[in-house]
Amino acid sequence: MGSEREACLEQWQAQEALAEEMIPLLGQLYRQYNVVPLLYGRSLVNQSVIGILKHHRYARRVAGVELTVRDTFPILKRLLELSPGASHIDLGQLARGLAQSPLRNDPMRYLRETLAPVVDRHRQEAEADCSARDVVLYGFGRIGRLLARLLIERTGSGSALRLRAIVVRGGAEDLEKRVSLLRRDSVHGPFAGTLTLDEENGAVIANGNYIRFLHADSPEAIDYTEYGIRDALVIDNTGCWRDRAGLSKHLQAPGVSRVLLTAPGKGDIRNVVFGVNHHALPDDERIVSAASCTTNAIVPILGAVHERYGIRQGHVETVHAYTNDQNLIDNHHKGERRGRSAALNMVLTETGAAKAAARALPELEGRLTASAIRVPIPDVSMAILHLNLEREVDREGINAYLRELSLSSKQRRQIDYIDSPEVVSSDFIGNRHAGIVDGRATIAGEHQVVLYVWYDNEFGYSCQVVRLVQQMAGVRLSSLPEQ
């Protein structure tokens, strides 16, 4: 028994040592080559030793695949020898593919063939004109601050996106407070890096990114070119303007070329859910909506279920964390029931999730209804999908289908899957997927299914927004191996 205990510890220590060796290689792959290394859809960028080992453990728990750092470390080393171009590369998928390939005894040839679209592309990209695309955040609330964190995190080699400015209301004297809210977050924890104030110039240096804080009361009031900002993509996360007339004001500001709204758009504004209908977005569309957090959570899963089983009719019930729009204590509010204390009550309210889902998936037009309950937690929500299907369904079959989508489909960054008897809402804070299927909660039989979908309505949604920003900015990274 003593020898078994020693063997377990030695095995763990050996895996820790390999994970430690992986960290600088992962950093080099990301910062030098603009390659985002993944493990079954989970990013390995800036991960700790424990984080790397936990991601490998996930592969065994959910994918049923025995995967350790001993499998992925050699692949990672060979990747650097291939001088890859900017892309998303999934080490877990490569390890599984190599184990099943006739080329398993010639791993370098397997990698060259599987990753052919990006092999030896780094030098070509370095010689090309790859100046960074300027990004401006208009608004700095909950979503704005998370977008700032994500954009700073994704700076990579600096040749893709660059957060150049943040526009807020008020005066320059509140800069320290604004930066303090970026530095510390009660839900999402501390900022991962360093923040240095440049009060004289009204700016902050965040992990080497020089970001101006600008002050304005209307979108057209700023000349961004005065700050060296040109051809910028503005992310409006205020929600103050949601139609074309209002959002077009941003385009009147010198230095702005495109606008992205982080709320459902009205009128003829395109509502885009990355991973579902972003491919149909014209390159010349200047004003776009990233829809809502709930729409992003449910649409990829609804689309997948409709493709396999056909949805006749359904109802979406969202159990949503309270938001800043509600009152902490009872007070007047223009919306029904939202004036009652968010911290003390479950609040029945309206949601546009059904209509928004149909805008992203026109084939579901008229087939969905929706309602919402706000509950006294600050983050992470749940959508309960009650669906009547055209084809028969069973619990094991639909769970297996959704689990496989989460692992090896083109939507593996949108759809996640969990199978645990103990998970609760706080376990999903910081999850980067649009929605997470709770397999243990699935109810299915005959032509009906009930799916429980968790989502971090702040962070997961913000990740979706950044993916759409990359699409709009022309940063369209290959996802390899292809599915």
Protein Blocks (a to p, Z undefined) as FASTA:
>chain_A
ZZmmmmmmmmmmmmmmmmmmmmmmmmmmmmmnopacdeehiafehiafklmmmmmmmmmm
mnopacdfklmmmmmmmmmmnopadddddfklmmmmmmmpmklmmmmlmmmmmmmmmgok
lmmmmmmccbdcddddedjdfklmmmmmmmmmmnmnopmbccfbdcdeddfklmmmmmmm
mmpcfklopaeddddddfknopadeehiacdddddfbfklpcfklnopahiacddfkoma
ccfklmmmmmmpghiabdcddbdcehjbccddehilmmmpcfklmbdcebjfklmmmmmm
mmmmmmmnopabdcddddddddfkbcfbdcddfbghklpcfklcccddddfklmmmmmmm
mmlgokaccdddddddfehcddddddddfbdcdfklmmmmmmmmmmmpcklmmpccdddf
kbcfklmgoiabfbdcdfklpccehjbccddddddfklmmmmmmmmmmmmmnopacdddd
dZZ
